[in-house]
Amino acid sequence: MTERRRLSVVVFSGGRGSSVLSRELITHSGIDLTLAINGYDDGMSTGEVRRFLGDALGPSDFRKNASHLARTLGTCGDAEIDLLDRRLPSPCSTHEALAILRQVGGRAGDRIARFERELTESGKAFDFADCAIGNIVFAGAFLLAARRFNAAIDDYCGLLGLPPGLIENVTDGTDAYLVALDSDNRLVASEADIVDAKQRNRIRDIYLLDRRPSADDARAVAGMSIDAVRQWLEARRRHVPLNPRLRERLARADLIVYSPGTQHSSLFPSYLTEGFSEAVAGNLSALKLLITNIQSDAEITGTSAVEIVDRAVFYMRDKGRLPISTPFLITHYLFNDPKGSPDEAPYVPLGRLDTLEDPRLVRIGSYEDGITGRHDPAKVLTPFLESYLREPGRQRLAVWLTDAGSSGKVSQTLLEMVRARVDELSLDITVFYGGVEPIDAAFANRFPFAVRWLGPAADAETRVRESLAQEDFDYVLLFESSGMYNGEDLVTVASPLGFGRLDAVWGSRRLSVRDIEASLRVRYRHRAALRFASTIGSHLLSAAYLLLYGRYISDTLSGVRALRAQYLAASDVRLDDKLLNQRLLSALLAQRAEILETPVRFYAISPAQVRRTSVADGLQALAKIVWWRIRPRSLRGAPGAAPVASSRAGETARTRL
């Protein structure tokens, strides 16, 4: 048995926005996780590190995620993680700071020593107040890595025992500064100001610039028209390439997640990375989930989930410059429905769902973990992960060849199955037959499926029912092997069963009009009245199902049909019942089963060779259809409506992802 490939997942995140999701993913043995983060943070101690180094992105979000993952995985002791997350006192002089930092030993101490040397040699001032020790360690790693930011990420993660590539920078490390225009077209000159809860900004647009705007820049921009402001920003735009290593991970990803968080600082800027959208769109097989925030943040005050999606798509298309259709970038939107919560005020409203172009992309549900304001990772991720990680269970199919009459007809059916390449189906097939002499074992054993003889006609049904009960088949396909039907169509009917979603596949002669006409000519020859009565009678049975159940079944008398095994395993179903089709169809339609009707060919055979449905049989069938609708009864031993629907819903959720 071949080992199942590990699932590759890329999560676009910020500092802590995806912590509950990453915890769920990182601890799963079958998943290779990559957290993709941008480094545009420029507030507090991160901003001081960026100012001091002059050409570095912000380390804080990388540090926070490294601490979280190392603690979750146990790759580093809690004391060491706590040390790196510890903040220096405020205020804190250079002398006091260095006295504390020199107590840090090991590899982290080596990086602090490199930072101290830079501090001395450059002569630059550094404000140590409230600075995380890990940020200074990261700055030293950046200097030791010859000022290559992405190499510093790997180095810092290595200090915590994390492998390279678990945490990736979205970009190639090019330094850039994030600014925004608010709803009044005023310049918001830093990432820190964008996310400042006190300002409650309504952001209109974001930009990545080659340097942080100065106070003089802000004053100059304040006097410009909106068009002039945009021109000023575009002229200073920094072109930031995608991280080549992340591009490779996106190309082979099975699942790409755009996590919740501070959208205008942690997520939307990542989407502006050059090459990002092409890399995501180029992976045609991955699922791509955009998870909207549960509760509102300062920078999305008054924004709905639909508006978050619209803005994400706007930036993924490079503000409309890229002609990429949305499904190439996002395959599912996950909206939390706040309805029913005790206080709806802090929650992000759904917004105008009718404005979304394709409803197939939308998933709405309760994704919150209690009333915490955080996502429940099981609710968010499990349906999508199961579609990959769940071992692909092959459906087990029992084929019961009825009305054979001779081993020659059975052999012909089996050979037709082989010629139709039945061995290529994702099904484990066992063919049962009886009532005729057995096929020589030397030939029977050469078929690419199991072939079982069940003895004389008197014993055959009992034995096949015992096999259905004991061997846990998923489906049973009833095939009339009299010579009227072609064994190749047995494969046609069986093929859709491999997904496990359908409750039945019904072979229809009525979808093969020329075969119908040929059959009627052979049977009735010049008796036009009987020919007309047969045609009308068949349509009456179909019309009865349409009237009583709302579903038209073209050929209610078909001899090729497959359905879930439990319907036939029911104790009050007889396989030799002449009204078997009506009994099964009534049960399937009463439980709103998913039935696929597909055309099958058939051959005109003389009435002297096969039993035909008489007018009396037709009238009896019509009466029974009406009776079973008026007085419905579950098939004893078969599933009730709820269990079947539940099973079908579960399969449907997996196959539609």
N, C-alpha and C positions, 0 to 999 in steps of 0.2 A: 504493500500500500504506500503510495507517495505521500510525503509530508505536505500538509496544507501550507500554502504561502502565507506569510505574516501580512497583516493589514497595515497599509501605510496611510497615516493620517497627518495632515498639516492643519494647524490651528493658527489663525491670525488673531493676535491678542494684544493686550496692553499690560499694565503692571499687575493688576489683580483681577481684571474683569473675567478671565476664564479659569480662575483657580479651581472652581468646583468641577469644571469640565476636564481640565488637565489632570486633576487627581483621579478621575474615573478612567481616563485613557492611559495614564502612565503606569497604573498598577495592573493593567490587563496584559497577560502574558502573550497574547496573540497580536499585539499592536506595536508598530514602530511609530513613535510620535515625534513630530517636529513642531515646536512653538516658534512662530514667526512674529517678530516684534520690531517696531521702529524705534529710533533713538532721538526723537525730536523734543523730548522733555528738557526744559531749561529753567525749571523752578528751583528755588532754595539751593541745597548743596549741589544738586546736579548742575544747575546753572553756573555755580561757582567753579566746578570742575571744568566745564566747557570753556568758561572765560579764561581760566588759568592755562589750559592746554592750547587753546586757540584754534585747533583744527579737529576736535573730537566731538562725536555725538554724545548724547547723555547716557550714562551707565545705569541709572536707577531702576528702570523697568527690567533690564537684564539681570541686575542683582536680585531684585525681588523674586523674579521667577526662578532663578537658580536656587535661592534659599528655600522656596516653597517645594520645588521638586526634590531637592536633596533631603529635605526633612521627610517628605512622603516616601521616598525610596530608601531612606536610611543609608545613603552613601556617605554621610558625614555626620559626626556627632552633633548633638543639639548645642553643646557649649561652643563649638567652633562656628556654627551658623549664627548663634546669638551674638558672638563677638563681631562678626562681619556686619550684622544688622544694627549693632549698637551705635548710638549717636553720641558725638562729643558734646560736652556741656555748652550751654549758651548763656552768657558770652564765654569765649574760649580764646586765650592768647596763643600765639604761635608756640611759645615756650611750653605752655601747659599741654597743647595738643601733641607736640613732638614727644613730650615725656610719656604720654599715654601710648602713643603709637609705637614707640621703641620697645614697649613691653610685648608687642606681638612678635612671636617667633615663627620659625618654619618658613615655608614658601611664601606665605602671606607677608611675613616680615621682610623677605627679600624685595617684594614689590613696593612695600612702604619705603624701604631704603632707597629704591630707585626714584620714587616720588620726592623724597627729601633732598636727594642730590639735585634734582631738577629745580626744586624750590630755591636751593642755595645758588646754583649756577645761573639761573635766569634772573634772579633778583626781583622776581614778581612777588607781589603780596598775595596771600591766600586767606580767606575768611573761613576759619575752621568751625565757627559756631554752628551747632546742630548738624554737623556733617556726618553722614554714615561712614564708619570705618571702611566698609566694603567699597564705597565709592573711591576712597583714596587708594585702596588696594587695586581697584580696577584701573585707576589712572596710572599707577606704577606698571601694571601689566601692559597698558597701551604704550608706554614709553619703552618697555623691554621688547615689545613686538615691533619696534621701529615705526611706531605711530600708525600701525595697521589695526583699525578698530575691530574688524571681525576676528582677527587672530587673537586680540585681547579677550573677546567673548569666550573663545575656546579655552584660553589660558585660565580665565577666572572660573569657568565651569569645572575645569580640571581640578582646581583647588578644592572643590566640593564633591569630587568623585563622579561628576557627570560626564557622559561621553560627548565628543564633538558632534555637532549636528542636532543635538536634542533641542538646543536653543539657538535660533538663527536670527541674524539681523535681516530685515526685509531687503535692504539695499546692499551695495558693495562696500559700504562704509563711508561713502562720500558725505562730507559735512554739509548740512543744510539747516535752515531755520524756518520754523513754522509760524506763519502769521495768518490773520483772517480779516475779512470784512464783516461787520455786524449788519443787522437788518436796517440800520440807518446809514449804511455805507461808510462807517467810521473804521479806521484801521485799528485792529487788535494786534499789538506789535510783538506778542510772544505767546508761546504755548502755555505758559503759566497763567497769563491773563485769559486765554481762551477757556480754561477749565476752572477759573476762579469762581467759587460758589457765590461770593458776595456780589459779583457783577451780573450774574444771571444773563449771560449773553445770548442773543439770538443770532446765530452765525448764518451769514448769507453765502460765503465762499471762503475757501482756504487756499494758501499758496505756500510753496517751498522756495525760499530765497537763498541767495549766496551768502548773506550775512544778516545778523540781527539788526533791525532798524534802530537807529539812534533816536534820542529825544528830538534832535533837529529834524530828522526824517519825519517823525510823527507830526511835528508842527507844520512842516512843509506840505505834507499830504492832506492835513486838515483843511487847507485852503483850496484844494483842487476840486474840480468837477469829478463825478464818478467815472467818466470815461478816462480822464487824465489819471486818476488813481489806478485804474486797471492797467493802463499803459505803463505806469511807473512800476507796478508790481510785476508785470510780464517782462519788463526790461531787466529785472533783477532775479528772474526765475532761475532756480538751480535745477539742472537736468540730472536726475539721480537714477543710475542704472540698477537693475535687479541683481541681487546676490546670485552669482552663478551656481553656487551649491544649492540654494533654494530653488532655482529654476529646475534643476535635476529632480529634486524631491517633488515638486509640483507635477512634473511630467509623469511620474510613476505613482502618484497618490491615488488611493482608492476613495478617500473622503477628505474634502477640504471644508473647513469650518471657519466662518467669519463670526467671531464670538461677540457677545455683548460687551459694552464698556463705554469709555468716553469716546464717542464716535468721532468728534472733530479733532481729537489729538492722537488717540491710540489706533484708530482703524481707518478712517477716511484718508489720512495722509499716506498710509501704506499702499492704498489703491492707486495713488498718483505715481508710484514708482515706474519708471520706464521699463517696459518689457513684462510687467506684472500681468496685465490683462491678456496679452498674447500667450503667456505661459499657462495661465489658468484655462483660457479658452481652448488651447491646444490639446488639453487632456479631455478627450471626448467621453471617456467611460466613468470618470469620477463623479460621485455625488458631491454637490457644493451647497452647503447649508448656511444661510444667513439667519442668525438668531438675534432678534431685536431685544432691546432692553425691557426688563420687567417694570422697573421704576425709573422715573425721570432723573436726569442729571442736570447740572447747572447749564451745560452748553446745549442741551436739547429741550429746554423748558418749552412746554406747549407743543412739542413735536409728537406726531402720531407714528405708529409702527409703519404705516404705509409710506409716510414721508421719509422715514429712515431708509427704507428700501429704495425709494426714488433717488435720494441723495447718494446712496452707495453705488447705484448703477451709474449715476451721473459722473462720479469720480472714476469708476472702473472703466468708463468709456473715455477717460481723459477729457472730461467736461464736454462730451459730445464730439470729440475729434476722431474717435475710433468707431468704425462701423461694425461693431460686434453685437450680435443679438443677445439679449439677456440670458436665455437658457444656457449659452456657452459659459457664462460667468457665474450664474446662480441657478441651481436646479430646484431648491426648496427655500421658501421663507417660513420661519417658525415664529408665529405671533402668539404671545401669551394673552389669553382672554381674561381681563380683570373682573368681569362680571361675577357678582356674588361675593366679592371681597368686602369686608366690613367698612373699608375706607378706600374709595376708588381714586381719591385725589392724587396720591403719589404715583399712581400707575400710568404707564404709557398707554394712551387709548389706541384702539385698533386703527381708527381713521376710515377713510372712504375705500372700502374693499372693492367697490364696483369699478374703481379707476385702474385696478391692476389688470394688465392685459390678458394674462393667462391664469385662470383659477387653479390649474393643475399644479402650479408652483407653490400654492399656499397651504400651510398646515396651521390650524388654529386650535389651541387647546390650553389646558391649565398646566403650564410648565414650571410653576413656582414650587419651591420646597416649603410647604406649609404656608406661612405668611412672613417669610424671612426677607422677601425681596430678592432672593437668589434663585437661580435655576436649579431644578432637580435634574442632575445629570442622567439618571435612569430614564426619566420621561423624555428628555431631549434626545439622547443618543441611542438608547437601546433599539428602537425600531430600525434605525439605519445600520447600526453595527451588526444586528442579527442577519440582515440581508447579505452580509459578507461572511461573518464568523460562524453562523449556524452551519453545521456540516450539511452539505447538500444531500438530503435524503432521496435516494432513488425510489420512485413509486413502484410498488409491486403489483403486477397485473396478472390476473387469472383469465385465460381465454377458454371459453366453453364452446366447443364445436357441436352444434345440434343438428339433427335431421340429416346426418351424413349419408346413411344408406349403405356405404361401402368404405373400406379402407382406402380404395383408390381416390375417392372424393376427398377424404381427409388428407391424403398425401398431396393431392393437387393444391389444396388450400395452404398447406405448410410450405410447399415449394414457391407458391406465389408470394407468401410472406417474405421468404428469403430473397426473392428477386426484387421485392420492393424495399430491400435493405432494412429490415426490421431490427437488425443488430445495431444500427446506428441510433436507435431511440434511447433516451435516458430512462429506460424502464427495465425492471427485472421481470421477465415474462415466463409464465408456465402455461402450456397448452394442455387442456384436458379433452379427452374424447372417449366415447364408449358406445355400446350398442352394435359395434361392428368388430370384425376380427382385428387383432393388433397389427401394427406395422412392425416389420422385422427390426429387432433392436439394433442391429448393425447400422441401419439407416437412421432410425429414430435418434440415436446418440450423436449423429453428425450435425444435427440442427443447432444453430446458435442460441437456442432456448430450450428449456426443459419440456419434454413431451411425455404425457402420462396417459396410459390406457386405463380406463375405469371399469372394464368388464362389460358384461351383457347389459342390455337396456334396462332391465329390471333393477340393477344395482347402481347404475351410473349416476343417477341424480343424488341418491343417498351419499355416495362416495364424494361427489364434487361438493356437496353441502358440508360434509365433514372436513374437507380440505379448506374450504372457505373459513370455517369456524376455527380451525387449528393453526393455520399458517399465516394469519394476519395480513391478508392481501388488502391493498388500498382500493383497487378497482377490479371489477369483473366486466369482461367484454363478451357478450352473447353474440355468436356468429352462426348464422344458418349456413351450413356447409353442404346444402343439397345440390349445389351447382348453379343456383340462381345468382349468387354474389361472388365477387372476385376477391381472393385473399389479399390482393394488393390494397384494397380499400379497408381491410382490417387494419393495416398499418396507418392509413389515412385517419381513421377514427381514433386509433391509439395514440397517435403523435401528440395531440394537445394535452394528454393526461400527464405528461412529464413534469409540468409546472405544479401540479397538485392543487390548482385553484378551482377547476371546474368540478361540478357535481355529476355531470353527465355529458356525453357526446353522443348525439343521435344521428345515425346515418339515414339520409333521406333519398328515396327513389324519386320523389316528386320534383327534386331539383335537377333530375336528369330526364328532361321532357321526352326526348326521343326514345329512351328505354321504356318509359311509361306507355307510349303509343304502341311500341312493338309488343309489349306484354299483353295489352288489351286485344290486339289483333290476333295473337296466338291463342289466347284463352277463349274469346267470344266469336272469333271469325266474323260471320255475317249476322250475328244476333245483336243488332244495334241497340235494342231496348235494354238488354242485359249489360251491354257495354256502357251505356249511359247511366244505368242504375249503379254500376260499380264505381264509376267516376264520381257521381253525386254522393254516394254513400261514404266514400273516402273523405271528401271535402266536408261532409256533415260532421264526421268525427273531429276533424281539425277545427271546424267552427265551434263545436261544443267546448273545446278547451279555450278557445279565444273568448267565448261568451262567459264561461264560468271562472276562468283564471286570468284572463287578459293576456294570454300567450298563445300564438298560433304555432302549432306543430305540424309541419307540412305532411309528414308521413308517420302517422300513428301506428301503422302496421309493419314498420321496418323490421327486418331480420338481422340488422347490424346495429348494436347499441352498446355503449359502455357506461357504467355508473359506479358510484361508490359501493364498495362491497357490502356495507352494512344494510343497504336496501334489499339486497338479495339474500342476506343471511337471516332476515326476519323469518320467524317461525311460521307465519301464515302466508308466505309466498311460495308457490309451487312453480318450479321451473318448466313444468310441462303444461301449465295452465294456458288455455287458448286465449284468455284475457290478461295474460301476464303484462303485455305492453301497457294496457289501460290501467292496470293496478299500479305499475311503477310510475307512469306519467302522472297519475292523480296524486301519488305521494310526493313526487318531486315538485310538482307545481304548487301543491298545498304548502310546502315548506319554502317556497320561493327560491328554489335551487337554481344555480347557474348552469344553464344547458346550452351547449353549442350544437347547432344543427349543421351538418356538412353533407354534401352530395355523395352518393355512392352509386356505382354502376350495377346493373343487374341484367340477367339474361332471361329471355322469354322461355319458359319451360312448360311443357304440356300439362294440363290439369291432371292427367293420368299419372304423372310422376311425383307431383307434390300436392299437398293439401292446401286448398285455397279458402279464404274467408267467404262464407256464404252470406246471403242477405240476412238470414236469421242471426248469424253470429254478429253481424254489424249492428242489428237492432238491439241485441243483448248488450253489446259493448256500449252503445249509446246510453242505454238505461243505467248501466253500472257507473258510467262517468258522472251522470247526473246524481245518482244515489250517493256516490262517494263524496260529492261536493256538498250535498245537503247534510249527510251524516258522516263527516270526516272521521277517520280513525287512524291512529298512528300504526305503522307497521311494527308488530311486536318484535322486539329485539333490534329494531332500527333506531337511529337517533331521533329525538324529537326535534321540533322546529328550531328551538333555541340552540341546542348543541351543534346542529349542522351549520346554522347561520354563524355561530361563533367560530367554528373551525374555518369556515370559508372566509370570514372577515380577517382572521389572522393571516391566512395565506394571501388574501388580496393585498393586505398592507405590505407584505414582503415583496410581492411581485410588482407592485406599482411604484416602488421606490426608485 
